[in-house]
Amino acid sequence: MAAAQRSTKIVATLGPSSSDAAVLERMFLAGVDVVRLNFSHGTAEDHIKRAALVRETCRKVGKAVGIMADLQGPKIRVGKFKDGKIHLKTGDPFTLDATVTMGDQARVGLDYKELPRDVKAGDVLLLDDGKLVLDVVKVDGTEIRTVTRHGGTLSNNKGINRQGGGLTAPALTPKDIDDIRTAAQMKVDYVAVSFPKSGADMYMARELLRAAGGHAMLIAKIERAEAIPALEDIMNACDGIMVARGDLAVEVGDATVPALQKRMIRLARQMNKLTITATQMMESMISSPVPTRAEVSDVANAVLDGTDAVMLSAESASGMYPVETIAAMNRICIEAEKSHPVTLESEFLDRVFTRVDQSIAMAALFTAYHLKVKAIASLTESGSTALWMSRLNCGVPIYALTAQTFTRYRCTLFRDVFPLMVKYVGHDREELLAEAEAVLLANGVVQPGDIIVLTIGEPIGKSGGTNTMKIVKVGEHRGG
């Protein structure tokens, strides 16, 4: 095991810069925990091939790396221009027209034909992540007539947001429904849903995924203004959230995003959900081998907020320095974690446990914290016990020991959790505990004489049955 262990996980998007087996191997060794396949680009075949390469590289480097399929969601974008792009100046009239096929200086088509029904005079439209601002003057049938407030270059297929949100496009498009089936077939570990407005969007995605035979955990990307008042509803229906700061900043205003990020991460941890912080974290490293000071602070602050993972998009997908970016992120996370306060006592006061397995998880944390043990080992079928323990920071690493391959891969996103495989599948508790101890020793996690806290379920091999906590001194013989 590496000398400095990192609790926060790194998600890296795969793309042209990171599709080569040798680069992927270097990225895994530099610290990637989960790869993101962006279904907005490429074909199903591309993604299937890439996923196979990821699994192969995992075997080669002896490390579990999870796979996340990120759905495209509704494309609310302008169409294409005859010359690829135009330049708008302040005061220029410009029309968005659902019937136009090729755009010019005066007008452009729309991917999302319902847009004229969603906007009215007085609305403000933000194009290309807010780089251009258009004031809506009049809506006439399929035409939205606007005047340019802030101009600039507008090129093919750039995104459209309405200031304050309120566009009605459904979260799951026919393409997304097909892509969910592909993701299930690929046996991905996570599926991220773009632009959900409510818990209902997430329930629908889960039903579709289960119907296709998929068992991935569901991540809701929080990127619409409407998602903010519906946060608890959305969180109840998913396994985790992505703080998707790009679209969210355009809809709610960039100044409100940092406080929202903190609130979302805090709420998710209270509700036993996962969090990924994303968008522009190391943006300058697309073309520079070193990050800016602001980017270093941004990543460190997300770690201090308690995020499970920090994410790279273009930096690892199409940037010039994918491996260097991951190495830099790894370094920043490790440094930030050193100063992360352990506030277990106060966090316990706000928690209510009604389930036996959750109570065991909390007891293990409390014991580990006070006994200053070396490690917590959770023998887990589904990974739930490890997930609950990772919601509170007790300053002790949690090892999820599992005989289930899919559980090993799904734990790759949990903060503070390190998945290890145990081969034992019998029903003898002492033999299983001996195997668990052997795996921890073999991985250099513990030495003989160390104290560890073990959690286990009985009967052995049944999911959701963690009901026992044991304090063990490594290497001491235990009778039957």
N, C-alpha and C positions, 0 to 999 in steps of 0.2 A: 504493500500500500504506500501511496505517496506520503511524504513527511507531513505536509500541511494539507489537511483534509478540508474540502470546501463544502459547506452546508447548502448554500444557494446553488440551484441548478442552472445550467446554460442550455438554452434552446437555440439551434442554428438552422436557418432556412437553407435548403439545398437549391442550387441553380447551376448555371453554366460554369461558375468558378469552383464548384464543389461537387462535380459529378464524376470526377476521375478517382479511381480506386486509391491511388497513392495519396492524393490530397485528402480524401476522406479519412484515410488511416491517420495522417498527421493531425487532422482536426480532432479525431477521437482521442488521440494521445495528448493533445493540448487541453482537453477538458470538456468536450461536448457530452451532454447527458441525454438530450432528446433532439432528434432532427425534425424539421417541419417541412412537409411537402405542400407547396402552395398550389392548390387546384385551380387558381386563376390562370395559371400558365401550363402549357404542355398537355399531352393526351393521357388517357388512362394507362396506356402501354408504357409511356415514359415513367409514370409514378410507380407502376408495378416493378419495372426494371430497377428503378432507384431504390425501392424498398428492399429488393432482393440483394442489392449491393450493400446496403446498410447492414442487413442481417449477416451477410458473409463477412463484412469487416469486423462486426462484433465478435464473431467466432475467432477471427484472425488475431485480434488484439486482446481477447479475453475480457471484454468489458460489455456490460449490458447498456445499450443505448435505445431509448424508446423512439417510437415513430408517431408523429402527429400529422393527420390529414387536415388541412385547413380549407374549408369550403369557400367558394368564391362569393356566394351570396348575390343579392340583386345588384346588377350593374346599372347604376344611375349615372350614365356618361353621355357626353356628346358623341356624335358619329364621326365620320372621317371628312377631311378636307381634300379638295382637288389637288392642292399643292402640298398637302401634308400638314400645313400650319398657316395661321394668319397672325397679324399683329393688331391688337385693339388699343386705341388711345382713349384717354378720359373724354367722356362726352359722346363717343361714337355710339350710334344706334346699332343694336344687334338682335337678331331674331333666332330663337330656338324653335325649330319646326319639326314636329313628329313625322311629317310626310317627305321631308327632303332626304335624298340619298347621298349626294355629295355636297359638302359645304363650300362656301366662299366667304368673301370679306363681309357680306351682309347677313348671312344666315348659316345655320348648321342643323343637321338632323339629330335625332335622339335615339339612344338604345332603348330607353324606357319610355314607351309611347304614352303612358298614363300621366306623365309629368304635367301637361297642361291642366289636368283635372285637379292636381295637388297644389297649384300655386295661384296667387291672385295679385292684383296691382298692389304695390307697396311692399311686397316680399323682397328679400335680398337673397340672391343666389351667389354661391361661392364656388368657383371653378378651380380645378387643379390644386386641391388642398388649400384653397383660400388665396391663391396667388392673384386671381382675377376676381373682381367683385362687380356684379351686375344688379341694377335696380329694375325690378319688374314694373313696367308702365301700364301694360294692358295684356289681357289674355283673350285671344280671339280664335275660337275653335281649336285647331291643332297648333296654333302659333302662340309663343310667349314672346312679347315684344319688350325689349329691355334697353336701358341706356347704361353705358360703361361708367362705373364709378372709379375703379382702379383697373387700368389696362395692363397689357403685357402680351406675351406670345401664347397663343392657344393652339395646341396641336391635337392630333387624332386621339379619340377615346379617353379624353381627360374626364375625371369624376366631377359630379355636380352634387353639392349639398345645399339645403336651404338653411339659412341662419335660424337657429332655434329649433331645428328639426321639423318633423311633421310630414315626411314623405311616406306614402302608404305602401310602398313595395313590400311584398311578403318576404320573410327572411329566407325561405327555402324555395328556390326556383326549380324548374324541371331538371336543369343541369345538376343542381345540388343533390336532388333526389337520386339521380343516376350515380353521382359521385359517392353518395353514402353507400350505395351497393358495392361500388368498386372498393371503397375503404374497408367494408366488411369482408370482402373476398381477400383483401391483402392482409387481414388480421392486424390492422394498425392498433396502437395502444390508446390513442386519443383522437377524437374528432372535434375540431373547432368550428363553431357555427357563427357565420358572419351576420352582423346587424340584427340580432334578435331584439324584439320590442317588449316581449313578455315571456312568462314561464311557459305559456302555451306553445310558443315557437320551439322551445327546448324539448317539451314533452313530445311534440310531433317528430322532431329529429330522433329522439330516443326510440320511439315506436318504429320508425322506418329502419333504424340501425338494427334493432333486435329482430325485426321481421326478416332482415337480410342475413341474420345469423352472426352479427357483429357484437362484440362484448367490450368495445372501447369505452373509455371514460369520456364524458362530454364536457367541452369547454365552451362557455358562452363569451363571445367577444363583445365587450361593452364599448360601443362606438356610435350609438345614436343618443340624441338628447332624451328621447322617450324612455330609454333603458334606465336612466338615473332614478326617476321616482319608482320604477318597477324592480329595483335591484334585489330586494328580498324575494320577490316572486320568482325572478329569474334564477337566483341562487338556489332556491328550494328545488328547482327543476333540473339543475346541472351538477356536475362534479367539481367544477372549477370555473374561474373567469380569466379572461385576458383583458388587461387594462390597455386597450388599443388606442393609443393617445393621438394618432393621426386624425382619423375622421371625427373622433370625439372632440378634439380641440377646435376643429372647423365649426362644428355645430353648437358647442356651448361656450366657445371663446377660450383662447389658449391660457389666459391667466387663471381660469378656474380649475384647470386640470391637475396641478400638483396636489391641491388639497383633496380633490376627488380621489386621486390615486391612493392617498393615505387612508381615506375613509373606506374605500372599496376593499383594500387589503385587510384592514382591521375587521370589517364586517365578515369577510370571507373566512378569516381565521376563527372568528367566534362561531360561525356556522359550519365548521369543519370542512371547508372547501379549499381548493387549491387556487393559487394566483400566479399569473405570468405577467410581467411588466414588459411592454413592447413599444416599438416605433422609435426610430432615430437615436437609440441608446449610444451607438458608437458611429453615427452617421459619417463623420469626417474620415473614418478609417476605410471608407469605400475607396478613397484615393490617397490616403496617407498612412504610413506605417506606425504612426503614434496617435493616440487619442488627444482631444483637447482637454483642458482642465475642467471645463464645464461637463464634458461627457463622463469624466472620472467621477465627478461629484454626483451626477445623475444616477450612475450605476450604484455607487456606494449608498446613496439615499434610498434607493429602491430596496437594497439589502437591509438597511436599518428600519425601513417600513415593515419588513417581515415578509417580503415577497418570496414565493417558492422558487421562482425562476426569473431570469432576465433573458430577453430574446434578441437575436440578431435577424434582420431581414435582408436587405440588399447587401449589407456588409459581408455576409458569408455566401449569399446567393450569386452576386455578380460583381462583388468588389475585388480589388487587386490584392488584398491581404487577408484572406479568410482565416488562415492559421494564426497570424500575428494578432488578429482581432480577438480570437478566442483566448489566446494566451494572456492578452491584456485584461480581458474581462475576468479571467480566472484570478489574476493577481489582485485586481481591485476588490473582488468579492472576499477573498481571504483576508485582506487587510481590514475591510469594513466589519467583517464578522468578529474580529478580535475585540472590537470596541462595543459589540452588541450587548446591551445590559441583560442580565438574567433576572426577570421579574416574576418568577414563578409563583411566589407567595400571593402577590396581589391578584394575579390572573386566576388563581384557584377560587378566590372569593366570589367571582362573578359566574362561576360555572355550576350547572346542576347536572348530575349524572343520574339517569334513570335505568340505564342498561348495565348488566353485569360486566360485559366485555369493555364498555367504556370506563366503568369504575376501576377495573383491573389496569387499564391503560394509564389512568390518572394516578393510581397508587404506585405504579412502576416509576412514573416520572418523579413523584414526590420522594420516593425512596432513593432513586438514583441521585437526585439533587442533594439530599441530606447526607447520604453515605459517601458522596463524592466517588461513585463507582467509575470503572473504566469504560463500560459500554452497557447499553440496553440491548438485549437480543429478544426479538419478537418472532416466535415461531408462528407463521401466519399462512392461512390458505388463500385469503382474498386480498390481504394487504390493509384491511380496515383498521386493525389495531395499531399498526405502524403509522397510518395516516392520522389517527386521533392523537397519538403521542407527539407527532411532529407539529401539531397546531400550537403547542406551548413550548417555549424555549427553556430547556432545563440545563443547557450547557453540556449535555452528554450525547455522543452520537448514538443513533438508533440503527441497529442492523436488522433488516427484515429477512429472516431465514425462511425460505419457502421451497417446496418441492414442485411448485407450479411455475412453468416457464412464463405464462402470461402475467402472473403476479410479479415476478422478478422485473419484467419490462415496465409494468405500470408504476412500480415504485420509483422509477428513475426520475420522476418529476417532483417527488415529495422532498421538501426541504429537510435537511438533517437526517434523511433516511438513506441507508446504503444497502442495496439488495444483494444477498448471497444465496446460492443454491444449496439445499441439503438433498442428499440422494435418498435418505431413509424414508420408506413409505409404509413400514409396519405399524403395529399398534402398541408396542412396548415403550412406555414413557421413558424409562431409564436409558434405553438404547438410543432413543431420539435425542435426549439431552446430551448424551455422550457424543453423538454425531455433531450436534450443534456446537459443542465446545471445541471439537476437533476442527470444524470449519473455521471458527473464529481464530484458533491458534494458527492454522495453515495459512490464513490470510494476513497474519501479523497484526491482527487487531488487538489481541490480548496476549499476555505472558502468564506462565504458571504463577499462581499466587494472587493474581488480580481478582477483584470482586466484580461480578457482573449481576445484573438483574435480568431474569428470564421471564417472559410471559408465554403461556401455552394454553391450549384448549383441550378439554377432555369431553367426550371421547376424541382421541387423536384422529386428525384427518377430516374433521367435520367443520365446515365453514361457519363463522359467526359464533363459535363456542368458546372464545378465550375466557377462562374462568379461574386461572391459577397464576400466581406470581411466585417466583422462587428466587432467593438470593444465594448465589453460588460462588464459591472460591475456586478459581480455575485450577484443575490438576488434582483436586482432592478426590480420593476414591469415594464413590457413593454406593452404598449397598442397594439391593433390589427392593 
